Amino acid sequence: MIQKLFATTLAFALVGAFAFAQPVIDGAIAEGEYANTVAHDESGAMLYWTIADDALRMGFTIPSSGWAGIGWLTEQTNRKTGGEILIATVGEDGAAVVFDMFQDAARGEPDMDEQNDFANAVAVFDADVWTVEFSRPLATGDAMDVDVVPGTPMIFMVAHGNTMDPGRQHPRDGRWYIEDFVF
Ligand code: HEM
């Protein structure tokens, strides 16, 4: 009886531990690591996220032969104007990097943020697939960032280039909006 109770308690403790475990930002996304998952069929992207402690922990995989990125808009005013942008690419030294950027213009390239609020990020490029994990406060206080507002529909963006140069745009069929995306 005591043994059975112990086993039950242990089982609940384990379930609790998994339910509340925070994703680990290590460049590998394990099954069940994140509380939420969305598959975006058009791009082949998989999006994963957990919101806890006023922070967003997010992972994604995007098939690409060049840079890959995500972004989000609070509302659409003029195309992608005002979007948060994160781009992962491979630098000249061969190391993967993640840039915090901001979309000022309706079309064209995003600008680099003055402050990198995606500093806690790991990006891995392997066999033409990006795996990226990062964490960020929901509100960074940086005017060049777009707050994440859980529970409110936002517009999520996915894009990838054909080269590692983020100064070279994605092809026309290499960028997507995901409407009514709710973090
Ligand atoms: C994460 C990174 C990026 C995302 C999520 C993204 C997303 C998008 C989206 C959704 C559009 C469609 C706008 C519309 O017509 O409503 C677009 C257009 C465009 N983007 Fe980006 N973009 C990214 C990076 C870049 C970069 C790095 C460049 C240039 C170096 C660029 C250049 C352009 C241009 C020129 C257009 C208009 C071209 C067209 O209508 O096909 N973008 N982008």
Residues whose N, C-alpha, C, O or C-beta is under 5 A from the ligand:
A	BS01	HEM	G69 I70 G71 R79 K80 I85 L86 A106 R107 G108 E109 P110 M157 V158 A159 P166 G167 R168 Q169 H170 R172 R175 W176 Y177
